[in-house]
Amino acid sequence: MSEKILIIGPAWIGDMVMAQSLFSLLKRRDANARIDVVAPAWTEPLLARMPEVKEALFLDVTHGQLALAQRWRLGRRLRERHYDRAIVLPDSFKSAIVAYVAAARRRTGFLGEYRYGLLNDVRRLDKKQLPRRVDRYIALGLEPGERPPNPIPHPRLQASRANAEAWLARHRQPAPQTPVLGICAGAEHGPAKRWPASYFAEVANSRLAAGWIVWLFGSAKDAAVTGEIQALTQGRCLDLAGLTTLGECIDLLSMTTAVVTNDSGLMHIAASLDRQLVAIYGSTHPGYNPPLNARAKILYLGISCSPCYERNCPLGHLKCLREIEPAQVLQHLAAQGS
C-alpha cells in the first residue's frame, strides 16, 4: 500500500525549492505516495508548482514564532489522516510539534533542538558527509546509512507561460520577441550578499546594446536597488520589483533566456526553471546552497575573509563581491550562448 507522508517544510524560498528534490525522490520510490506539506501560507505559489505535492497545509505563523496553540490544532486535525510517515526538515523544536500531535507512525528528522520524544526516527547530522542542505533533505527520505541516488533529482517548478503573458498584457507590455535577461539584484540576508547595482547595470547595458530586453526582479524591499539599476540604464529595463506576486514572478522568470543573480531565493527559482544562470556569491559559500542546475555558472572568489555569513561586510570593503567584475559575468553569458 502506498504511503501517506507528511512533510514539515522550511520557511525560506530557496529552502522550499530545494525540498522539491526530496519530494521527487519519494515519488520515484512510490509513484502513488501521498505527500502533504505543512508550510507558511506565502509558499502556496511554490507548492502549487510542484506536481509531487498533493496538498499544502498552511500554518499562518511568523518566522521564529512558537505559536504552540496553532501547531497543536493543526496536528490534531491531521490525526484522522493516519500518516505513515512524517519528515521534519527544519531543525527547531517547534517544527516537530505538528508531526508529533498528528501521530504520524514514523517521525524522521535530525536531532536539532533536542527533539527526542517528538521524533522517533532521530538522525545525527554529519555535516562532512552531507555538506549541502539539499543532501540533508534527501538523507531524511532514505533509510539510515542508505546511499543517495547519483545524481539526486533536481527541483523543477512548473511555470505557466499563459499566466506570464496575461501579466504582461495587464501591464501593457508585449510578450518578448527577443532574448530576455533577468536580473535578481536583491538578497534577503543583507548587503553582504548583493553584487553592486552599478555592476548589474553594466551587464544590463551590454545586453540592451545587443538587442535584448532586461527585466529586474525582486520584492518591494528591492525597489531601491532596482531603481538604481534603472537610473544607470536610462530607464530601459522593465522594473518588476514589488509589482508581482511570487507566483507571477516564477512565471515571468520562466520566460527569461538567462538570469544573473545573487545568492537568493530567486536564484533557486531560476535554477529550478532550468534557466541559463550566473550566480554570484560573496558572504556565503556556494558549497552549502548551490543552484541545482547543470547550466549554472557560479562566481565566487573565496578570499581570506569569506564566507563570513554576515549581513554587512564586517571589514567595510566588500571585496568578495566588488572584485567580481561585470566582464566576468558577460564572459560567462557569452560562453553559455547568451
VENVEN-V782703 format. One line per field, one symbol per residue. burial: # if it has 24 or more other ideal C-beta (glycine too) atoms within 12 Angstrom, else .. A space follows every 10 residues. Layout:
burial=???
This chain:
burial=..######## ########## #######.#. ..######## .######### .###.##.#. #........# #..##..#.. #.######## ########## ####.##### .#..#..##. ###......# .######### ##.....#.. .########. ..##..##.. ..#..#..## ########## #######.## ########.. .########. .#..###### .##...#### #.##.##### ########## ########## ########## ######.### ###.###### #....###.. ..#....#.# ##.#.#.### .##..#.#
